């Protein structure tokens, strides 16, 4: 499962819907997300991809503290 936080909303999407394999690098994952959401790939430039121990991906905006 891929968990995505995008434009203030949370999405749970199966890998097959995005054409993403967990072994893909971050750049390819972000490109696939841009296609899925029909936005420019640059929208995901600052996003972070967390790979959990249960093999899920969590894709979220970079957190800014301070």
C-alpha positions in Angstrom: 0.0 0.0 0.0 1.1 3.5 -0.7 0.0 6.3 1.6 0.1 9.8 0.0 -0.5 13.1 1.6 -1.2 15.6 -1.2 -2.8 19.0 -1.1 -4.1 18.5 2.4 -5.7 15.1 1.7 -4.7 11.6 2.5 -4.8 8.8 -0.1 -4.3 5.0 0.3 -3.4 3.7 -3.2 -2.4 0.2 -4.3 1.0 -0.1 -6.0 -0.6 -1.5 -9.1 -2.8 1.6 -9.6 0.3 3.8 -9.7 2.6 1.4 -11.6 5.0 1.6 -8.7 7.2 -1.1 -7.3 8.7 -0.7 -3.9 12.2 -1.2 -5.3 11.9 1.9 -7.6 14.0 4.9 -6.6 12.4 8.1 -5.3 12.6 10.0 -8.5 10.6 7.4 -10.4 8.0 7.1 -7.6 7.5 10.8 -7.7 7.1 10.8 -11.5 4.5 8.1 -11.3 2.6 10.1 -8.6 2.6 13.2 -10.8 1.1 11.1 -13.6 -1.5 9.7 -11.3 -2.6 13.1 -9.9 -2.2 14.7 -13.3 0.2 17.4 -12.1 3.7 18.6 -13.1 6.4 16.3 -11.6 8.0 19.4 -9.8 5.0 19.4 -7.4 6.6 16.4 -5.7 10.2 17.6 -5.6 10.2 18.5 -1.9 8.2 15.4 -0.9 9.7 12.8 1.4 9.3 9.0 0.8 9.4 6.9 3.9 9.8 3.2 3.4 8.3 1.4 6.4 9.4 -1.9 7.9 6.1 -3.5 6.7 7.0 -2.5 3.1 4.5 0.3 2.7 5.5 3.7 1.3 4.5 6.9 2.9 4.8 9.9 0.7 4.4 13.3 2.3 5.5 16.9 2.1 8.7 17.7 3.8 8.1 18.7 7.4 9.3 22.2 8.4 9.9 22.9 12.1 10.7 26.1 13.8 
